[in-house]
Amino acid sequence: MKWSRRDVVPTELLKRRFSNSSLDSNSDMTAIEIFSNIDRSVSFLSHDASKLKSYLEELNKLKKKFVDDCPASEMPSREAFYNQIIGVELTNDAPDIDNPLDIRNKGTDSRGKRLKSKKEMLQKVGSKPKRKCALCQQMANHDKRNCPLKKRV
């Protein structure tokens, strides 16, 4: 069976459901019924293009008749909506907080090894005996394979 669009409710109507008055719930139910009637009518008339076009013209006439007479209702902003629900007016006096730059997970890293502090790493390097590098002729903690003076290709 082919997928059906019957009784699909537009998202604008779903957004309005957060108001608390009973009048809005009645108008929501009426709007849902209107949408389902229009959807059924379009599915019946979809096989006849001339009837579908005349149906569209009649809908446009009804729209002009009712929509032009109604004043445009303004939807409250998100902040005003939250202020109404909470009952307290929100202010923007909160300081901006930045994320810390040097974050490390506690315990182990992704390879399962323990995270060592910088002090521990320096102690390990300092405890190793220095060797003479064949490339730069210095006593250091490197050899000619990983000498900093070696040209990288």
N, C-alpha and C positions, 0 to 999 in steps of 0.2 A: 504494500500500500504506500502511496506517495505521501511524503511529509505534508502535514496540513498547517495552515496559518490561522486556523479558526480560533477565535477567542483570544487573540494576541492583544495584550494591553500595552499601550505605549509607555515608555519610561517616564515621560513628563507626568503622566497620571500616577505612576507609582511613587514619584518623588513627593507628590502632594499628600500622601497618606500619613505624614507625620504630624499633621495638625490634630488638635484634640476636640474640636467642636463636632456635634452630631450633625449639623447642617452639611459639613464637608463630607461626612461619610455617606449621607444620602445623595449628594451630588456625585460622589465617586461611583456609587452603585449605578446611578443613572448614566454616567459617562461610560462605564464599562458596558452597559446594555446597548448604548448607542454604537460603540465601536463594534460589538459583536453583530448587531443588525447590519451595519454598513459592510462588514466583512462578508456576511452571508449573502447580502445583495450583490456585491461585486462578484462573488464566486458563481452565483446563478447567472449573472449577465455577462460573464467573461467570454461566452461563446458567440455573443451577438454584439458586434462593434457599434452598430448604430444605437442600440438600446443603452449600451454602456456610456456612449457619448452624451445621450440625452439625460441619463442619470447624473453624470458629472455636471451638466449645465444646471439641473435642478438643485444639486448640492451647492453649487456656487451662488445661486439665487438665495437659498436659505442662509448661507454664510453671510452674504451681504446684508440680508434682512436683520439678522440677530447680532452679528459681530460688530457692525458699524454703530449700532445703538448702544452697545455696552462700553463703559469706560475701561481702559486698559488697567488691569490690576497688577500692581507691582509686587513681585516676589521679594520677601525680605532677604537681605544678604545672609551669608552663612554665620557671620559674627553676631548679627542681630538675632538670628534664630537661636544660637547657643545662649546668648544673653537672656532670651525669653525663657528658655528651658531651665537654665541654672538659676535665674533670678538675681544674678550678680553681673555687673558690667565688667567685662574683661578689659584690662589696660595693657599697653605695650611697654611698660616700664621695666620689664624683666631684662637683665643684662644678657648680652650675647655670650654664649659659652662655646668655646672651641674645643674640639677633640684634642686630647694629648697627642703629641707627635711621636714620642718614643714608647710605644706599647709593646709588651711582650706577654705572651701567655704564661701563666704560672705553671711550673712543673716541667713537662717535656715539650719538645717541639714536634714537628710532624714526622721526623725520622725516629722518634722514640728515645733520643738522647736527652740527657739533662742539660738545661740551659746553664752555661757557666757565666760567671760574672767577668768583667774585664780584668779585675784583679787576678782571678784564677788563671785566665788565659796568659797574662803577662808573667805570672810565676812559672807556668809551664815552659814558656819560651825562654825565660831567664835561667832555668835549671838545666837546659840542654847545653852540652859543650859546643863552643864555637869552632867552626872549621874554616880552613883557608880556601877561599874561592879561587879556582884556577883561572877565571876570566878577569876579575877585578883585583886579584891578589890581596884581598882584605880578609881579616878574621871576622866572620859574620855567621849568621844563621841561615845561609843559603850556599848553594854550590853553583857550578857553571850552567846547570840545567834550568835553574830558576833565578838567575842573577838579574837584578833590575837594570843593569847596563846592557844586557843582551838585547839585540835588535829584534823586534817582533815583526813577523812577516804577515 
